[in-house]
């Protein structure tokens, strides 16, 4: 009888935890804060426009984005070849999206834009947005 209660409790908790996931692709639970998972240097692994792989077109040279959170000033530095730019970012109100605030927004879109966080793990991130009636997906891996 005791084993049945433990099994039922485990099934109940697994059901509740699976519905509490913040981002569609995970993680379910993390011991790191969202800012801790987000800060670091990220490399674009794949860039899709309406499901078509556009990585080689948009990123012919390796690009990385260094996301920092220093003294309450959070900025992005992107490095693609020899160019370098800077953009501020923030979370939306419920921390399910990243908002790049400057008009020189990273990830090749030209206005301040909100990217929905699909996955935010310590070494993996998937962002998605709609822009000019197209869906953009950016898959990034942390390199530092």
N, CA, C and O atoms as CSV, one atom per row, in Angstrom:
chain,resi,resn,atom,element,x,y,z
A,1,UNK,N,N,0.819,-1.197,0.000
A,1,UNK,CA,C,0.000,0.000,0.000
A,1,UNK,C,C,0.868,1.268,0.000
A,1,UNK,O,O,0.580,2.239,-0.701
A,2,UNK,N,N,1.938,1.229,0.808
A,2,UNK,CA,C,2.824,2.385,0.884
A,2,UNK,C,C,3.504,2.638,-0.471
A,2,UNK,O,O,3.666,3.788,-0.878
A,3,UNK,N,N,3.901,1.559,-1.168
A,3,UNK,CA,C,4.536,1.704,-2.485
A,3,UNK,C,C,3.575,2.329,-3.492
A,3,UNK,O,O,3.992,3.122,-4.335
A,4,UNK,N,N,2.305,1.982,-3.412
A,4,UNK,CA,C,1.306,2.538,-4.335
A,4,UNK,C,C,1.163,4.036,-4.096
A,4,UNK,O,O,1.061,4.805,-5.052
A,5,UNK,N,N,1.154,4.464,-2.827
A,5,UNK,CA,C,1.059,5.890,-2.516
A,5,UNK,C,C,2.267,6.653,-3.049
A,5,UNK,O,O,2.128,7.754,-3.580
A,6,UNK,N,N,3.441,6.068,-2.906
A,6,UNK,CA,C,4.658,6.717,-3.391
A,6,UNK,C,C,4.625,6.838,-4.913
A,6,UNK,O,O,4.991,7.877,-5.462
A,7,UNK,N,N,4.191,5.789,-5.588
A,7,UNK,CA,C,4.103,5.819,-7.050
A,7,UNK,C,C,3.085,6.854,-7.497
A,7,UNK,O,O,3.348,7.610,-8.432
A,8,UNK,N,N,1.927,6.901,-6.848
A,8,UNK,CA,C,0.905,7.886,-7.204
A,8,UNK,C,C,1.402,9.309,-6.950
A,8,UNK,O,O,1.144,10.205,-7.753
A,9,UNK,N,N,2.107,9.522,-5.848
A,9,UNK,CA,C,2.668,10.835,-5.554
A,9,UNK,C,C,3.686,11.239,-6.625
A,9,UNK,O,O,3.702,12.384,-7.075
A,10,UNK,N,N,4.526,10.298,-7.024
A,10,UNK,CA,C,5.517,10.570,-8.066
A,10,UNK,C,C,4.834,10.939,-9.388
A,10,UNK,O,O,5.253,11.889,-10.049
A,11,UNK,N,N,3.805,10.214,-9.776
A,11,UNK,CA,C,3.066,10.502,-11.006
A,11,UNK,C,C,2.399,11.870,-10.913
A,11,UNK,O,O,2.415,12.630,-11.881
A,12,UNK,N,N,1.818,12.189,-9.769
A,12,UNK,CA,C,1.173,13.482,-9.562
A,12,UNK,C,C,2.174,14.625,-9.685
A,12,UNK,O,O,1.909,15.608,-10.377
A,13,UNK,N,N,3.325,14.503,-9.018
A,13,UNK,CA,C,4.349,15.546,-9.078
A,13,UNK,C,C,4.925,15.689,-10.487
A,13,UNK,O,O,5.192,16.803,-10.938
A,14,UNK,N,N,5.115,14.577,-11.176
A,14,UNK,CA,C,5.625,14.644,-12.550
A,14,UNK,C,C,4.626,15.368,-13.450
A,14,UNK,O,O,5.028,16.137,-14.323
A,15,UNK,N,N,3.366,15.136,-13.253
A,15,UNK,CA,C,2.339,15.822,-14.047
A,15,UNK,C,C,2.312,17.311,-13.778
A,15,UNK,O,O,2.181,18.106,-14.708
A,16,UNK,N,N,2.432,17.698,-12.526
A,16,UNK,CA,C,2.434,19.122,-12.168
A,16,UNK,C,C,3.690,19.804,-12.701
A,16,UNK,O,O,3.604,20.890,-13.275
A,17,UNK,N,N,4.852,19.185,-12.518
A,17,UNK,CA,C,6.097,19.793,-12.969
A,17,UNK,C,C,6.145,19.932,-14.484
A,17,UNK,O,O,6.723,20.893,-14.992
A,18,UNK,N,N,5.559,19.009,-15.204
A,18,UNK,CA,C,5.618,19.101,-16.662
A,18,UNK,C,C,4.763,20.245,-17.193
A,18,UNK,O,O,4.999,20.712,-18.307
A,19,UNK,N,N,3.780,20.708,-16.430
A,19,UNK,CA,C,2.961,21.836,-16.864
A,19,UNK,C,C,3.515,23.169,-16.378
A,19,UNK,O,O,3.003,24.217,-16.770
A,20,UNK,N,N,4.544,23.162,-15.539
A,20,UNK,CA,C,5.107,24.392,-14.980
A,20,UNK,C,C,6.286,24.925,-15.785
A,20,UNK,O,O,6.878,25.932,-15.399
A,21,UNK,N,N,6.631,24.299,-16.857
A,21,UNK,CA,C,7.784,24.679,-17.648
A,21,UNK,C,C,7.610,26.085,-18.207
A,21,UNK,O,O,6.580,26.385,-18.811
A,22,UNK,N,N,8.615,26.960,-18.012
A,22,UNK,CA,C,8.541,28.357,-18.437
A,22,UNK,C,C,8.674,28.508,-19.951
A,22,UNK,O,O,7.978,29.315,-20.566
A,23,UNK,N,N,9.579,27.721,-20.545
A,23,UNK,CA,C,9.842,27.824,-21.978
A,23,UNK,C,C,9.424,26.530,-22.669
A,23,UNK,O,O,9.603,25.451,-22.103
A,24,UNK,N,N,8.869,26.612,-23.883
A,24,UNK,CA,C,8.345,25.421,-24.552
A,24,UNK,C,C,9.342,24.271,-24.699
A,24,UNK,O,O,8.958,23.105,-24.617
A,25,UNK,N,N,10.630,24.595,-24.918
A,25,UNK,CA,C,11.625,23.546,-25.120
A,25,UNK,C,C,12.509,23.318,-23.891
A,25,UNK,O,O,13.483,22.568,-23.960
A,26,UNK,N,N,12.181,23.950,-22.784
A,26,UNK,CA,C,12.888,23.664,-21.556
A,26,UNK,C,C,13.869,24.755,-21.154
A,26,UNK,O,O,14.038,25.762,-21.842
A,27,UNK,N,N,14.493,24.524,-20.040
A,27,UNK,CA,C,14.477,23.321,-19.230
A,27,UNK,C,C,13.293,23.291,-18.259
A,27,UNK,O,O,12.653,24.309,-17.997
A,28,UNK,N,N,13.025,22.107,-17.740
A,28,UNK,CA,C,11.952,21.953,-16.768
A,28,UNK,C,C,12.338,22.635,-15.453
A,28,UNK,O,O,11.553,23.388,-14.877
A,29,UNK,N,N,13.552,22.359,-14.994
A,29,UNK,CA,C,14.052,22.936,-13.736
A,29,UNK,C,C,15.501,23.354,-13.962
A,29,UNK,O,O,16.247,22.663,-14.655
A,30,UNK,N,N,15.903,24.488,-13.377
A,30,UNK,CA,C,17.289,24.922,-13.438
A,30,UNK,C,C,17.675,25.517,-12.100
A,30,UNK,O,O,16.886,26.213,-11.461
A,31,UNK,N,N,18.891,25.236,-11.686
A,31,UNK,CA,C,19.403,25.809,-10.443
A,31,UNK,C,C,20.021,27.183,-10.674
A,31,UNK,O,O,20.331,27.896,-9.720
A,32,UNK,N,N,20.200,27.555,-11.942
A,32,UNK,CA,C,20.741,28.871,-12.287
A,32,UNK,C,C,19.596,29.821,-12.597
A,32,UNK,O,O,18.542,29.400,-13.073
A,33,UNK,N,N,19.805,31.102,-12.327
A,33,UNK,CA,C,18.792,32.101,-12.662
A,33,UNK,C,C,18.777,32.297,-14.182
A,33,UNK,O,O,19.692,31.864,-14.882
A,34,UNK,N,N,17.742,32.945,-14.671
A,34,UNK,CA,C,17.648,33.222,-16.111
A,34,UNK,C,C,18.811,34.097,-16.572
A,34,UNK,O,O,19.371,33.870,-17.645
A,35,UNK,N,N,19.175,35.090,-15.773
A,35,UNK,CA,C,20.287,35.976,-16.134
A,35,UNK,C,C,21.596,35.194,-16.153
A,35,UNK,O,O,22.419,35.407,-17.043
A,36,UNK,N,N,21.808,34.297,-15.197
A,36,UNK,CA,C,23.024,33.488,-15.179
A,36,UNK,C,C,23.103,32.595,-16.415
A,36,UNK,O,O,24.179,32.419,-16.986
A,37,UNK,N,N,21.974,32.034,-16.826
A,37,UNK,CA,C,21.972,31.195,-18.022
A,37,UNK,C,C,22.182,32.021,-19.285
A,37,UNK,O,O,22.761,31.531,-20.254
A,38,UNK,N,N,21.722,33.261,-19.284
A,38,UNK,CA,C,21.772,34.104,-20.472
A,38,UNK,C,C,23.134,34.753,-20.684
A,38,UNK,O,O,23.577,34.886,-21.825
A,39,UNK,N,N,23.809,35.160,-19.609
A,39,UNK,CA,C,25.073,35.878,-19.765
A,39,UNK,C,C,26.173,34.942,-20.245
A,39,UNK,O,O,26.237,33.774,-19.861
A,40,UNK,N,N,27.032,35.485,-21.091
A,40,UNK,CA,C,28.131,34.717,-21.653
A,40,UNK,C,C,28.290,35.056,-23.124
A,40,UNK,O,O,27.661,35.987,-23.627
A,41,UNK,N,N,29.133,34.296,-23.813
A,41,UNK,CA,C,29.359,34.504,-25.235
A,41,UNK,C,C,28.671,33.391,-26.005
A,41,UNK,O,O,28.906,32.208,-25.758
A,42,UNK,N,N,27.822,33.783,-26.937
A,42,UNK,CA,C,26.987,32.852,-27.690
A,42,UNK,C,C,27.372,32.857,-29.166
A,42,UNK,O,O,27.685,33.901,-29.738
A,43,UNK,N,N,27.344,31.681,-29.766
A,43,UNK,CA,C,27.616,31.515,-31.191
A,43,UNK,C,C,26.332,31.054,-31.879
A,43,UNK,O,O,25.620,30.193,-31.364
A,44,UNK,N,N,26.044,31.628,-33.037
A,44,UNK,CA,C,24.868,31.225,-33.805
A,44,UNK,C,C,25.174,29.903,-34.489
A,44,UNK,O,O,26.088,29.816,-35.309
A,45,UNK,N,N,24.403,28.870,-34.145
A,45,UNK,CA,C,24.570,27.555,-34.765
A,45,UNK,C,C,23.668,27.398,-35.981
A,45,UNK,O,O,24.063,26.822,-36.995
A,46,UNK,N,N,22.444,27.921,-35.866
A,46,UNK,CA,C,21.483,27.791,-36.949
A,46,UNK,C,C,20.562,28.996,-36.927
A,46,UNK,O,O,20.155,29.463,-35.864
A,47,UNK,N,N,20.235,29.499,-38.125
A,47,UNK,CA,C,19.362,30.669,-38.268
A,47,UNK,C,C,18.348,30.340,-39.361
A,47,UNK,O,O,18.707,30.207,-40.531
A,48,UNK,N,N,17.089,30.211,-38.973
A,48,UNK,CA,C,16.033,29.831,-39.910
A,48,UNK,C,C,15.117,31.007,-40.191
A,48,UNK,O,O,14.775,31.769,-39.286
A,49,UNK,N,N,14.721,31.153,-41.450
A,49,UNK,CA,C,13.712,32.138,-41.840
A,49,UNK,C,C,12.587,31.358,-42.492
A,49,UNK,O,O,12.776,30.735,-43.537
A,50,UNK,N,N,11.422,31.394,-41.876
A,50,UNK,CA,C,10.271,30.599,-42.325
A,50,UNK,C,C,10.639,29.136,-42.507
A,50,UNK,O,O,10.187,28.496,-43.457
A,51,UNK,N,N,11.447,28.605,-41.615
A,51,UNK,CA,C,11.818,27.194,-41.641
A,51,UNK,C,C,12.969,26.856,-42.566
A,51,UNK,O,O,13.481,25.738,-42.515
A,52,UNK,N,N,13.393,27.781,-43.407
A,52,UNK,CA,C,14.508,27.531,-44.322
A,52,UNK,C,C,15.824,27.914,-43.647
A,52,UNK,O,O,15.937,28.984,-43.048
A,53,UNK,N,N,16.809,27.035,-43.749
A,53,UNK,CA,C,18.102,27.299,-43.123
A,53,UNK,C,C,18.812,28.425,-43.870
A,53,UNK,O,O,19.187,28.274,-45.033
A,54,UNK,N,N,18.991,29.547,-43.191
A,54,UNK,CA,C,19.631,30.728,-43.771
A,54,UNK,C,C,20.953,31.042,-43.083
A,54,UNK,O,O,21.469,32.155,-43.195
A,55,UNK,N,N,21.495,30.067,-42.375
A,55,UNK,CA,C,22.716,30.291,-41.601
A,55,UNK,C,C,23.877,30.721,-42.489
A,55,UNK,O,O,24.553,31.703,-42.183
A,56,UNK,N,N,24.119,30.007,-43.579
A,56,UNK,CA,C,25.262,30.313,-44.444
A,56,UNK,C,C,25.118,31.675,-45.112
A,56,UNK,O,O,26.116,32.341,-45.387
A,57,UNK,N,N,23.876,32.095,-45.373
A,57,UNK,CA,C,23.651,33.392,-46.019
A,57,UNK,C,C,23.828,34.534,-45.022
A,57,UNK,O,O,24.510,35.517,-45.315
A,58,UNK,N,N,23.221,34.406,-43.856
A,58,UNK,CA,C,23.259,35.477,-42.859
A,58,UNK,C,C,24.561,35.493,-42.059
A,58,UNK,O,O,24.972,36.543,-41.568
A,59,UNK,N,N,25.208,34.340,-41.928
A,59,UNK,CA,C,26.427,34.232,-41.126
A,59,UNK,C,C,27.546,33.580,-41.935
A,59,UNK,O,O,27.965,32.470,-41.605
A,60,UNK,N,N,28.043,34.243,-42.993
A,60,UNK,CA,C,29.132,33.642,-43.772
A,60,UNK,C,C,30.444,33.582,-42.987
A,60,UNK,O,O,31.325,32.780,-43.297
A,61,UNK,N,N,30.566,34.439,-41.967
A,61,UNK,CA,C,31.691,34.355,-41.039
A,61,UNK,C,C,31.107,34.078,-39.659
A,61,UNK,O,O,29.952,34.400,-39.376
A,62,UNK,N,N,31.924,33.481,-38.816
A,62,UNK,CA,C,31.429,33.139,-37.485
A,62,UNK,C,C,31.109,34.399,-36.687
A,62,UNK,O,O,31.917,35.326,-36.617
A,63,UNK,N,N,29.940,34.420,-36.097
A,63,UNK,CA,C,29.506,35.554,-35.276
A,63,UNK,C,C,29.298,35.088,-33.846
A,63,UNK,O,O,28.853,33.967,-33.600
A,64,UNK,N,N,29.621,35.949,-32.924
A,64,UNK,CA,C,29.328,35.652,-31.525
A,64,UNK,C,C,28.717,36.883,-30.875
A,64,UNK,O,O,28.988,38.017,-31.272
A,65,UNK,N,N,27.899,36.641,-29.881
A,65,UNK,CA,C,27.222,37.697,-29.133
A,65,UNK,C,C,27.587,37.534,-27.667
A,65,UNK,O,O,27.332,36.489,-27.067
A,66,UNK,N,N,28.183,38.569,-27.094
A,66,UNK,CA,C,28.535,38.532,-25.670
A,66,UNK,C,C,27.449,39.280,-24.919
A,66,UNK,O,O,27.273,40.486,-25.096
A,67,UNK,N,N,26.734,38.567,-24.094
A,67,UNK,CA,C,25.637,39.149,-23.318
A,67,UNK,C,C,26.130,39.331,-21.890
A,67,UNK,O,O,26.567,38.379,-21.243
A,68,UNK,N,N,26.054,40.577,-21.403
A,68,UNK,CA,C,26.565,40.885,-20.067
A,68,UNK,C,C,25.457,41.464,-19.199
A,68,UNK,O,O,24.436,41.945,-19.692
A,69,UNK,N,N,25.686,41.404,-17.921
A,69,UNK,CA,C,24.782,42.012,-16.943
A,69,UNK,C,C,25.668,42.610,-15.861
A,69,UNK,O,O,25.875,42.001,-14.812
A,70,UNK,N,N,26.187,43.798,-16.118
A,70,UNK,CA,C,27.166,44.409,-15.225
A,70,UNK,C,C,26.611,45.709,-14.671
A,70,UNK,O,O,26.212,46.594,-15.428
A,71,UNK,N,N,26.586,45.823,-13.361
A,71,UNK,CA,C,26.139,47.035,-12.676
A,71,UNK,C,C,24.784,47.524,-13.180
A,71,UNK,O,O,24.602,48.713,-13.440
A,72,UNK,N,N,23.856,46.616,-13.312
A,72,UNK,CA,C,22.487,46.906,-13.737
A,72,UNK,C,C,22.400,47.485,-15.152
A,72,UNK,O,O,21.345,47.975,-15.556
A,73,UNK,N,N,23.487,47.431,-15.896
A,73,UNK,CA,C,23.482,47.833,-17.297
A,73,UNK,C,C,23.737,46.578,-18.101
A,73,UNK,O,O,24.812,45.986,-18.008
A,74,UNK,N,N,22.778,46.173,-18.877
A,74,UNK,CA,C,22.895,44.941,-19.616
A,74,UNK,C,C,23.030,45.263,-21.091
A,74,UNK,O,O,22.204,45.981,-21.655
A,75,UNK,N,N,24.063,44.735,-21.712
A,75,UNK,CA,C,24.309,45.060,-23.114
A,75,UNK,C,C,24.699,43.810,-23.883
A,75,UNK,O,O,25.123,42.805,-23.313
A,76,UNK,N,N,24.544,43.906,-25.181
A,76,UNK,CA,C,24.984,42.844,-26.090
A,76,UNK,C,C,26.073,43.425,-26.977
A,76,UNK,O,O,25.934,44.532,-27.496
A,77,UNK,N,N,27.137,42.691,-27.148
A,77,UNK,CA,C,28.183,43.052,-28.094
A,77,UNK,C,C,28.209,41.947,-29.132
A,77,UNK,O,O,28.411,40.781,-28.792
A,78,UNK,N,N,28.007,42.300,-30.398
A,78,UNK,CA,C,28.101,41.251,-31.404
A,78,UNK,C,C,29.389,41.411,-32.186
A,78,UNK,O,O,29.853,42.522,-32.440
A,79,UNK,N,N,29.941,40.305,-32.553
A,79,UNK,CA,C,31.207,40.298,-33.274
A,79,UNK,C,C,31.042,39.394,-34.483
A,79,UNK,O,O,31.000,38.172,-34.345
A,80,UNK,N,N,30.950,39.983,-35.658
A,80,UNK,CA,C,30.828,39.244,-36.907
A,80,UNK,C,C,31.959,39.705,-37.800
A,80,UNK,O,O,31.916,40.794,-38.372
A,81,UNK,N,N,32.967,38.868,-37.911
A,81,UNK,CA,C,34.134,39.292,-38.681
A,81,UNK,C,C,34.842,40.391,-37.930
A,81,UNK,O,O,35.305,40.180,-36.809
A,82,UNK,N,N,34.934,41.587,-38.542
A,82,UNK,CA,C,35.646,42.686,-37.897
A,82,UNK,C,C,34.706,43.742,-37.315
A,82,UNK,O,O,35.163,44.681,-36.663
A,83,UNK,N,N,33.395,43.599,-37.543
A,83,UNK,CA,C,32.469,44.615,-37.029
A,83,UNK,C,C,32.099,44.317,-35.580
A,83,UNK,O,O,32.136,43.172,-35.130
A,84,UNK,N,N,31.748,45.360,-34.880
A,84,UNK,CA,C,31.325,45.197,-33.498
A,84,UNK,C,C,30.264,46.249,-33.215
A,84,UNK,O,O,30.456,47.427,-33.516
A,85,UNK,N,N,29.158,45.833,-32.643
A,85,UNK,CA,C,28.114,46.783,-32.279
A,85,UNK,C,C,27.602,46.453,-30.889
A,85,UNK,O,O,27.968,45.441,-30.290
A,86,UNK,N,N,26.764,47.316,-30.404
A,86,UNK,CA,C,26.290,47.195,-29.029
A,86,UNK,C,C,24.792,47.443,-28.997
A,86,UNK,O,O,24.288,48.333,-29.682
A,87,UNK,N,N,24.082,46.655,-28.200
A,87,UNK,CA,C,22.632,46.796,-28.096
A,87,UNK,C,C,22.198,46.444,-26.684
A,87,UNK,O,O,22.685,45.471,-26.108
A,88,UNK,N,N,21.293,47.222,-26.123
A,88,UNK,CA,C,20.765,46.899,-24.795
A,88,UNK,C,C,19.629,45.897,-24.929
A,88,UNK,O,O,18.931,45.853,-25.942
A,89,UNK,N,N,19.459,45.093,-23.885
A,89,UNK,CA,C,18.369,44.136,-23.882
A,89,UNK,C,C,17.724,44.107,-22.510
A,89,UNK,O,O,18.274,44.614,-21.532
A,90,UNK,N,N,16.541,43.501,-22.460
A,90,UNK,CA,C,15.848,43.267,-21.193
A,90,UNK,C,C,14.871,42.125,-21.402
A,90,UNK,O,O,14.554,41.768,-22.537
A,91,UNK,N,N,14.401,41.560,-20.315
A,91,UNK,CA,C,13.318,40.582,-20.380
A,91,UNK,C,C,11.995,41.327,-20.476
A,91,UNK,O,O,11.886,42.471,-20.035
A,92,UNK,N,N,10.984,40.672,-21.057
A,92,UNK,CA,C,9.643,41.236,-20.969
A,92,UNK,C,C,9.135,41.026,-19.542
A,92,UNK,O,O,9.854,40.484,-18.703
A,93,UNK,N,N,7.923,41.445,-19.268
A,93,UNK,CA,C,7.389,41.446,-17.905
A,93,UNK,C,C,7.396,40.058,-17.255
A,93,UNK,O,O,7.760,39.938,-16.085
A,94,UNK,N,N,7.004,39.012,-17.982
A,94,UNK,CA,C,6.954,37.676,-17.369
A,94,UNK,C,C,8.185,36.829,-17.709
A,94,UNK,O,O,8.194,35.621,-17.472
A,95,UNK,N,N,9.219,37.463,-18.261
A,95,UNK,CA,C,10.514,36.831,-18.541
A,95,UNK,C,C,10.423,35.656,-19.505
A,95,UNK,O,O,11.174,34.689,-19.377
A,96,UNK,N,N,9.512,35.733,-20.466
A,96,UNK,CA,C,9.406,34.702,-21.486
A,96,UNK,C,C,9.987,35.157,-22.820
A,96,UNK,O,O,10.065,34.369,-23.763
A,97,UNK,N,N,10.394,36.420,-22.906
A,97,UNK,CA,C,10.968,36.966,-24.131
A,97,UNK,C,C,12.121,37.900,-23.802
A,97,UNK,O,O,12.196,38.461,-22.709
A,98,UNK,N,N,13.029,38.056,-24.781
A,98,UNK,CA,C,14.103,39.035,-24.709
A,98,UNK,C,C,13.744,40.182,-25.635
A,98,UNK,O,O,13.295,39.963,-26.760
A,99,UNK,N,N,13.938,41.391,-25.166
A,99,UNK,CA,C,13.673,42.567,-25.980
A,99,UNK,C,C,15.007,43.257,-26.226
A,99,UNK,O,O,15.665,43.713,-25.291
A,100,UNK,N,N,15.402,43.331,-27.507
A,100,UNK,CA,C,16.595,44.068,-27.886
A,100,UNK,C,C,16.153,45.487,-28.170
A,100,UNK,O,O,15.329,45.716,-29.056
A,101,UNK,N,N,16.692,46.452,-27.422
A,101,UNK,CA,C,16.127,47.807,-27.376
A,101,UNK,C,C,16.632,48.764,-28.440
A,101,UNK,O,O,15.914,49.700,-28.793
A,102,UNK,N,N,17.826,48.576,-28.965
A,102,UNK,CA,C,18.332,49.568,-29.912
A,102,UNK,C,C,17.942,49.203,-31.336
A,102,UNK,O,O,17.559,48.067,-31.614
A,103,UNK,N,N,18.043,50.172,-32.230
A,103,UNK,CA,C,17.684,49.916,-33.620
A,103,UNK,C,C,18.720,49.046,-34.323
A,103,UNK,O,O,18.427,48.463,-35.366
A,104,UNK,N,N,19.908,48.952,-33.775
A,104,UNK,CA,C,20.926,48.058,-34.332
A,104,UNK,C,C,20.833,46.687,-33.698
A,104,UNK,O,O,21.841,46.125,-33.269
A,105,UNK,N,N,19.646,46.155,-33.639
A,105,UNK,CA,C,19.376,44.892,-32.971
A,105,UNK,C,C,20.211,43.751,-33.540
A,105,UNK,O,O,20.390,43.666,-34.755
A,106,UNK,N,N,20.723,42.879,-32.684
A,106,UNK,CA,C,21.477,41.731,-33.188
A,106,UNK,C,C,20.547,40.755,-33.900
A,106,UNK,O,O,19.328,40.923,-33.884
A,107,UNK,N,N,21.113,39.768,-34.504
A,107,UNK,CA,C,20.392,38.713,-35.216
A,107,UNK,C,C,19.693,39.245,-36.460
A,107,UNK,O,O,18.648,38.730,-36.858
A,108,UNK,N,N,20.267,40.270,-37.068
A,108,UNK,CA,C,19.922,40.767,-38.400
A,108,UNK,C,C,18.524,41.334,-38.558
A,108,UNK,O,O,17.995,41.307,-39.669
A,109,UNK,N,N,17.916,41.833,-37.537
A,109,UNK,CA,C,16.655,42.544,-37.689
A,109,UNK,C,C,16.905,43.986,-37.308
A,109,UNK,O,O,17.700,44.254,-36.407
A,110,UNK,N,N,16.244,44.925,-37.974
A,110,UNK,CA,C,16.691,46.321,-37.940
A,110,UNK,C,C,15.937,47.242,-37.003
A,110,UNK,O,O,16.152,48.453,-37.057
A,111,UNK,N,N,15.086,46.742,-36.167
A,111,UNK,CA,C,14.378,47.616,-35.234
A,111,UNK,C,C,14.317,46.938,-33.876
A,111,UNK,O,O,14.551,45.733,-33.782
A,112,UNK,N,N,14.010,47.683,-32.825
A,112,UNK,CA,C,13.836,47.026,-31.528
A,112,UNK,C,C,12.789,45.913,-31.667
A,112,UNK,O,O,11.697,46.134,-32.191
A,113,UNK,N,N,13.133,44.744,-31.201
A,113,UNK,CA,C,12.265,43.588,-31.434
A,113,UNK,C,C,12.278,42.648,-30.242
A,113,UNK,O,O,13.258,42.569,-29.502
A,114,UNK,N,N,11.185,41.946,-30.071
A,114,UNK,CA,C,11.025,40.992,-28.970
A,114,UNK,C,C,11.177,39.578,-29.519
A,114,UNK,O,O,10.467,39.182,-30.443
A,115,UNK,N,N,12.107,38.826,-28.944
A,115,UNK,CA,C,12.336,37.439,-29.316
A,115,UNK,C,C,11.777,36.536,-28.223
A,115,UNK,O,O,12.175,36.658,-27.065
A,116,UNK,N,N,10.879,35.651,-28.561
A,116,UNK,CA,C,10.322,34.689,-27.607
A,116,UNK,C,C,11.390,33.649,-27.294
A,116,UNK,O,O,12.021,33.101,-28.197
A,117,UNK,N,N,11.585,33.383,-26.006
A,117,UNK,CA,C,12.550,32.373,-25.584
A,117,UNK,C,C,11.868,31.012,-25.667
A,117,UNK,O,O,10.924,30.733,-24.928
A,118,UNK,N,N,12.351,30.179,-26.567
A,118,UNK,CA,C,11.811,28.829,-26.714
A,118,UNK,C,C,12.570,27.864,-25.808
A,118,UNK,O,O,11.990,26.928,-25.256
A,119,UNK,N,N,13.882,28.104,-25.662
A,119,UNK,CA,C,14.729,27.280,-24.804
A,119,UNK,C,C,15.806,28.178,-24.221
A,119,UNK,O,O,16.384,29.000,-24.931
A,120,UNK,N,N,16.079,28.023,-22.922
A,120,UNK,CA,C,17.164,28.763,-22.277
A,120,UNK,C,C,17.836,27.849,-21.262
A,120,UNK,O,O,17.476,27.813,-20.085
A,121,UNK,N,N,18.818,27.116,-21.754
A,121,UNK,CA,C,19.647,26.276,-20.901
A,121,UNK,C,C,20.985,26.982,-20.729
A,121,UNK,O,O,21.232,28.009,-21.360
A,122,UNK,N,N,21.842,26.440,-19.886
A,122,UNK,CA,C,23.122,27.093,-19.628
A,122,UNK,C,C,23.977,27.168,-20.888
A,122,UNK,O,O,24.690,28.154,-21.072
A,123,UNK,N,N,23.934,26.163,-21.762
A,123,UNK,CA,C,24.776,26.135,-22.960
A,123,UNK,C,C,23.971,26.169,-24.264
A,123,UNK,O,O,24.566,26.131,-25.341
A,124,UNK,N,N,22.647,26.239,-24.198
A,124,UNK,CA,C,21.816,26.253,-25.408
A,124,UNK,C,C,20.715,27.293,-25.282
A,124,UNK,O,O,20.139,27.487,-24.211
A,125,UNK,N,N,20.432,27.961,-26.402
A,125,UNK,CA,C,19.335,28.921,-26.420
A,125,UNK,C,C,18.665,28.869,-27.796
A,125,UNK,O,O,19.335,28.778,-28.824
A,126,UNK,N,N,17.339,28.930,-27.793
A,126,UNK,CA,C,16.556,29.005,-29.028
A,126,UNK,C,C,15.615,30.189,-28.878
A,126,UNK,O,O,14.796,30.229,-27.960
A,127,UNK,N,N,15.736,31.162,-29.793
A,127,UNK,CA,C,14.889,32.350,-29.796
A,127,UNK,C,C,14.046,32.343,-31.069
A,127,UNK,O,O,14.474,31.847,-32.111
A,128,UNK,N,N,12.825,32.911,-30.964
A,128,UNK,CA,C,11.921,32.934,-32.116
A,128,UNK,C,C,11.166,34.252,-32.146
A,128,UNK,O,O,10.766,34.768,-31.102
A,129,UNK,N,N,10.967,34.803,-33.353
A,129,UNK,CA,C,10.200,36.033,-33.491
A,129,UNK,C,C,9.489,36.057,-34.837
A,129,UNK,O,O,9.823,35.302,-35.750
A,130,UNK,N,N,8.506,36.939,-34.937
A,130,UNK,CA,C,7.816,37.229,-36.194
A,130,UNK,C,C,8.233,38.643,-36.605
A,130,UNK,O,O,8.236,39.564,-35.788
A,131,UNK,N,N,8.586,38.800,-37.887
A,131,UNK,CA,C,9.027,40.101,-38.381
A,131,UNK,C,C,8.713,40.170,-39.869
A,131,UNK,O,O,9.107,39.285,-40.629
A,132,UNK,N,N,8.006,41.213,-40.289
A,132,UNK,CA,C,7.608,41.364,-41.698
A,132,UNK,C,C,6.941,40.101,-42.242
A,132,UNK,O,O,7.253,39.651,-43.345
A,133,UNK,N,N,6.026,39.539,-41.463
A,133,UNK,CA,C,5.246,38.349,-41.840
A,133,UNK,C,C,6.098,37.100,-42.046
A,133,UNK,O,O,5.684,36.176,-42.746
A,134,UNK,N,N,7.284,37.067,-41.443
A,134,UNK,CA,C,8.137,35.877,-41.515
A,134,UNK,C,C,8.506,35.444,-40.104
A,134,UNK,O,O,8.595,36.264,-39.190
A,135,UNK,N,N,8.720,34.138,-39.942
A,135,UNK,CA,C,9.151,33.615,-38.654
A,135,UNK,C,C,10.661,33.395,-38.682
A,135,UNK,O,O,11.197,32.774,-39.600
A,136,UNK,N,N,11.334,33.917,-37.655
A,136,UNK,CA,C,12.777,33.784,-37.523
A,136,UNK,C,C,13.080,32.929,-36.298
A,136,UNK,O,O,12.501,33.135,-35.231
A,137,UNK,N,N,13.988,31.970,-36.454
A,137,UNK,CA,C,14.446,31.125,-35.354
A,137,UNK,C,C,15.962,31.209,-35.291
A,137,UNK,O,O,16.640,30.996,-36.297
A,138,UNK,N,N,16.496,31.517,-34.119
A,138,UNK,CA,C,17.936,31.567,-33.905
A,138,UNK,C,C,18.300,30.524,-32.852
A,138,UNK,O,O,17.789,30.556,-31.733
A,139,UNK,N,N,19.180,29.608,-33.218
A,139,UNK,CA,C,19.682,28.573,-32.304
A,139,UNK,C,C,21.114,28.933,-31.966
A,139,UNK,O,O,21.954,29.063,-32.856
A,140,UNK,N,N,21.397,29.094,-30.681
A,140,UNK,CA,C,22.715,29.530,-30.247
A,140,UNK,C,C,23.290,28.552,-29.227
A,140,UNK,O,O,22.551,27.904,-28.485
A,141,UNK,N,N,24.624,28.454,-29.201
A,141,UNK,CA,C,25.312,27.681,-28.178
A,141,UNK,C,C,26.314,28.592,-27.483
A,141,UNK,O,O,26.915,29.471,-28.101
A,142,UNK,N,N,26.479,28.363,-26.184
A,142,UNK,CA,C,27.404,29.178,-25.393
A,142,UNK,C,C,28.815,28.658,-25.601
A,142,UNK,O,O,29.075,27.459,-25.498
A,143,UNK,N,N,29.729,29.589,-25.898
A,143,UNK,CA,C,31.125,29.200,-26.106
A,143,UNK,C,C,32.037,29.669,-24.965
A,143,UNK,O,O,33.167,29.197,-24.843
A,144,UNK,N,N,31.553,30.587,-24.138
A,144,UNK,CA,C,32.301,31.055,-22.953
A,144,UNK,C,C,31.343,31.332,-21.838
A,144,UNK,O,O,31.759,31.735,-20.752
